[in-house]
Amino acid sequence: MKPRITVNMTAQGEFEVWVNPAGRDLLVQELQRLNEKHEHFHLGPESIGDVEICSRPYRPDDRILDYGKVLFRTDDWDRQFFPHVMDAEDTSNSS
């Protein structure tokens, strides 16, 4: 079975990722490969994406996202380069 991954925004603005079993396995495999040396992968058409995504929407009013990137960032990296993200996390975890 060929992996099928569809990434879209719904008409209500909700982000969705649709996967078949092979697409799920591929996406999990790529996520698990991420580390400080291999820190991102691209989602996109076969010609440019590390992980191919489908451009056929499930619903007629879905807006397909044709390209994307998944980035791996450690807390140390974020503290150094994007400290404002850590501030937001610290506040949201205080409950």
N, C-alpha and C positions, 0 to 999 in steps of 0.2 A: 504494500500500500504506500502510495506517495504521500509525503508530509504535506498537509494543507494548514496554513496559518493565515487567518484574515484579521486585520487590525482596522477598526473603524471607530468613528464617533457616531452616536445615534442622533436622531433629530432633536432629542432632549439634551444633547451635550454630554452623554455618558460615554466613556472610553470602554471599548470591548475588545477582547482578543478571543477569537474563535479558533479552536484547534481540533483536528481529528487525532486519533491515537498516535499516529506516526509524527504528526506535527508537534504534539505535546512532548513526545520523547526527544525530538530534535531540539526543541526549545529548552527543555530541562538540561540536556547534554551541553548545549552552548552556555547556559547559565552556570553550570557546574565547572566549566573550563575557565571561567573568569578568575583572574588573580591580578596581582600588582604588575606583572609583566604583560599579560594578555588581558588588558583592562576594558576592552569594548568589542562589540561586534555590530555589524550593520544588518538591518532588516530591509529588504527591497526586492526588486525584480531580480531574476536569476543572473542577469548580466552584471549587476553591481552589488547585490546583497550577499553577505556571508550566509544568511538564512533567508531563503526565498519566501516571500509572502504573496498571497493571492489577491488579485485586484477585483474579484467578483463579489459584490455585496450580498449579504443575506437578505436584506430588506431594501426596497426601492428608495427609501429616504436615508439610508446610511451613507455617511461620507467616508470613503475608503482612505486610509492613510497608507500611501504607497512606499514611503521611505521612513526609516527610523534608525535609532542607535540605542543600544543598551550599554550603559556605562557602569563599571564597577569602581566604587570609591570607598576606601577605608575611612574610618572615623578620623584617623590621624591626618589623612589627606584633606578631608573636609574641614577639620579644625584649622589647618594651615591656609588653605586657599578659599574656602567658603564658610567661614565661621558662623555666618548668619543662619545657615541651615542647622547647625548644631544647637544654636540658641533656641530655635523653634522646636527642635526635638526635646531639649531639656524641659521646656515649658509644658509640652503636651504629655510628657511622661510623669509629671509630678502628681498625678491623681492616684 
